[in-house]
Amino acid sequence: MNFQLLPAAQPFLKGHGAQNDFILLPDPDHRLALTAEEIRRLCDRRTGLGADGLLRAVRTAADPEAAAMAGEAEWFMDYRNPDGSRAAMCGNGIRVFARYLIDGELVPPGTIPIATRAGVRHVRVPERRPDSQGPVTVLMGTPRLPGPGHIKVAVGRRRWPALHIDMGNPHAVVLLDDLDHAGDLRTPPTVTPASAYPHGVTVSFVRLRSARHLQVRVHERGVGETRACGTGACASVAAVRHADNRQEAGPGRYTVDLAGGRLHVTVTSGGAMELTGPAEIVAQGGLTLTPADPPRPWARWSAPCPT
């Protein structure tokens, strides 16, 4: 059944990568000016559409924040955390973003440059197959480490040393024998010293199942515990390699299991990381923001996106 969109409704899409889900707002001409409060309302899972974050798709040349990258990439991924704050990079989000560009026939399949606040990232989207959308791969760049020293992460009465990894956004990675020790992660872990991360940090808890097989839980900055985190998966692999004194080792492929599914991280001969995993658009529709008290975003849904 098809619903008619409300007059002047803003189109939106909903997608996910390994159950890390996003609202995507097409805004090619940079006409939207969403406030942090509006983003929080949209991402709320009870009074909004619900998501781990929001992706705004805008032509790079049209957005003053990204215009300097217009010569390298046609599209800019304006990523916002569900608390409304700006974020530099999202490994699952950029794969969903690329899937939208392909499905919308805005770019052809292949390698797509996408501008982000962490710089231009290149995403490989294969030709569509009749039976599957196939995995999407993004070149995440080279992790920077070790960064600030003497980082500690605490959950309840437990406290561990952590390794700082920068994947375009900051991560504190803890290696554990038992991921249950991370608790329920309903509240953010305590990270000290606070001065090391004045804008917050994503914390990854990692259990090594075998030499190249990781199990990971992530408390994402501005989100909470997520079903999957692409930059967290890469940061976890970097931390494991560093702890094992293999940071200068050759290339390798790692399997990373998260609550929402499995991702693969490939370390190239130059030390850069490629993240591979699913990316799917599941719905599209139109929304309007009403000034109700308390304010609520109301959505009218159209037919699912063609597959």
Secondary structure, DSSP 8 states (H G I E B T S, - for coil): ------TT-EEEEEEEETTEEEEEEE-TT------HHHHHHHH-TTTS---S-EEEEEEGGG-TTTGGGTTT-SEEEEEE-TTS-B-S--HHHHHHHHHHHHHTTSS-SEEEEEEETTEEEEEEE---BTTB---EEEEEE--B---SSSEEEEETTEEEEEEEEESSSEEEEEE-S-GGGGTT-SS--EEESGGG-TT--EEEEEEEEETTEEEEEEEETTTEEES--HHHHHHHHHHHHHHTT-TT---EEEEEEETTEEEEEEE-TTS-EEEEE--EEEEEEEEEE---SS--EEEEE------
